[in-house]
């Protein structure tokens, strides 16, 4: 987790947020509240830092993770797209 400051941009206003870079809960520990406790701790940490938002990135195909984060109140804020250009890309 890291506190980030967004730079001024014509399309954005400066603001602080806490970024959860990665969250992985082992299969044996899933559905036991571990992920929820970690994300609650991240929210508590964000409040202690005085930031307004917690942000994260999740793979679009990871339906289980999407459902988990949505159940915690997270909503899509932006869409990041990619296209392969290397060898073997179609």
C-alpha positions in Angstrom: 0.0 0.0 0.0 1.2 3.4 -0.8 -0.1 6.9 -0.5 -0.1 8.6 -3.9 -0.6 12.2 -5.0 -2.1 12.7 -8.4 -0.5 15.4 -10.5 -2.6 18.2 -11.9 -4.0 17.4 -15.3 -6.6 19.0 -17.5 -8.9 16.0 -16.9 -8.3 15.5 -13.2 -8.1 17.5 -10.0 -5.2 16.9 -7.5 -6.2 14.4 -4.8 -4.6 11.9 -2.5 -5.5 8.2 -2.4 -4.2 4.9 -1.0 -3.2 2.4 -3.7 -3.6 -1.3 -2.9 -1.1 -2.7 -5.4 -1.8 -6.4 -4.9 -3.9 -8.7 -2.8 -3.7 -12.4 -2.8 -5.4 -14.7 -0.4 -4.6 -18.4 -0.7 -7.3 -20.8 -1.8 -7.5 -22.5 1.6 -8.1 -19.1 3.4 -10.7 -17.8 1.0 -14.3 -17.2 2.2 -13.1 -16.8 5.8 -13.0 -13.1 6.0 -9.2 -12.7 5.4 -9.5 -10.5 2.3 -12.2 -8.4 3.9 -10.1 -7.8 7.1 -7.1 -6.8 4.9 -9.2 -4.3 2.9 -10.7 -3.0 6.1 -7.2 -2.4 7.4 -6.3 -0.6 4.2 -9.3 1.6 4.6 -8.4 2.3 8.3 -4.8 3.1 7.2 -6.1 5.5 4.5 -8.3 7.4 7.0 -5.3 7.6 9.4 -3.3 9.2 6.5 -6.1 11.6 5.8 -6.7 10.4 2.2 -10.2 10.2 0.8 -10.1 7.0 -1.4 -8.7 3.5 -1.6 -7.9 2.4 -5.2 -6.8 -0.9 -6.7 -6.5 -2.6 -10.1 -8.1 -5.9 -10.8 -7.9 -8.1 -13.9 -11.2 -7.8 -15.9 -11.4 -11.6 -16.3 -11.0 -12.2 -12.6 -14.8 -12.4 -11.9 -14.3 -13.7 -8.3 -12.1 -10.7 -7.4 -14.4 -8.3 -9.1 -17.4 -9.7 -7.2 -15.4 -9.5 -3.9 -14.4 -5.8 -4.4 -17.9 -4.8 -5.5 -19.3 -6.4 -2.4 -16.9 -4.2 -0.4 -18.3 -1.1 -2.2 -15.6 -0.6 -4.9 -16.9 0.7 -8.2 -15.1 0.9 -11.6 -13.6 4.4 -11.9 -11.7 4.0 -15.2 -10.9 1.4 -17.9 -7.4 0.5 -18.9 -7.0 -1.4 -22.1 -4.0 -3.2 -23.7 -3.1 -4.7 -27.0 -0.3 -7.2 -27.6 2.3 -6.1 -30.2 5.1 -8.6 -29.7 5.8 -11.8 -31.4 2.8 -14.0 -31.7 0.3 -11.2 -30.9 -2.7 -11.2 -33.1 
